[in-house]
């Protein structure tokens, strides 16, 4: 799981060559989201993480 997150973060940062691109707010938010989901999967497993994400989505979708 950590390698998949690392690969996604490096892809967002550019081609992997130095110097790295500075992440804008949207990319930084994506990096934090990937990290949070990876930690949830490691702690709770995929199914429980999906249930938690559905509850969060339901709260966010409220008017």
Secondary structure as UniProt FT lines:
FT   HELIX           2..13
FT   HELIX           25..44
FT   HELIX           46..60
//
